[in-house]
């Protein structure tokens, strides 16, 4: 028999989800079977797979030890770079300014030089993240940005914050504004573009058309031109929908590809596209629980290279 005590970062999870995270050698089908047979209990009472766990609950598992091997904890993050550009931090969240070229998560080739690993190391060094005391939770990123795009990424320090942030992002109650440099001078200084996006998975590209097409997903992109020079434009973009490569493809579809984005038609070559998620607004319209204090607050990158280079006319 083995007992596991639920802590605050485990609370709010379903029994089955928690057990899958915590025990490496417990097959999913066996887990459901043992719950039905009452060999897995919560607070010495019969439980169900979908039962939500609370802080302080005790799960008892009356199973052979070979089924209850706990997942090994890896501390690779201790080798991650210490450099971390922090815009804002409190007891629940951390807003970080990701550099262009930096990975948010491991990509199958690189596991350590990532933003999430650096965040874990930072919190570990501060004593806020104690992996030996956690059953299932690790500090996590609530949103992600493509490798060649820079900007604000939200980190969650606890499970409750992560759960709330994930829901708010899904419900589009967190507004993200981007800055980009595009080719050409716009006819309209501001507009909302509407189109239908389809994917070409073989080429890892998308296409946007103005007319509805089979399998096309509706996408809406709001843009405002802030400045122009030498046939280049500095543009603020707000995603009204969140689709793959939406900004790149939508602006390219009206003849204004992102500078250096050769994949979507830039004449300047195939380098890092000039795109930066520079502003974040918490715009909650429903209850945000422990994060309600963030409602209405706005955060901006203090070191946006795109803005600085455009102002200095160095493009």
Buried (B, 14 or more C-beta within 10 A) or exposed (E): EEEBEBBEBBBBBBBBBBBBBBBEEBEEEEBBEBBEEEBBBBEEEEBEBEBEBEEEBEBBBEBEEEBBEEEEEEEEBEEBBEEBBEBBBEEBBBBBBBEBEBBBEBEEEEBBEBBBBBBBBBBBEEEBBEBEEBBBBBBBBBBBBBBBBBBBBBBBBBBBBBBBBBBBBEEBBBBBBBBBBBBBBBEEEEBEBBBBBBBEEEEEBBBBEEEEBEEBBEBBBBBBBEEBEEEBBBBBBBBBBEBBBBBBBBBBBBEBBBBBBBBBBBEBEEEBBBBBBBBBBBBBEEEBEEBEEBBEEEBBBEEBBBBEBBEEEEB
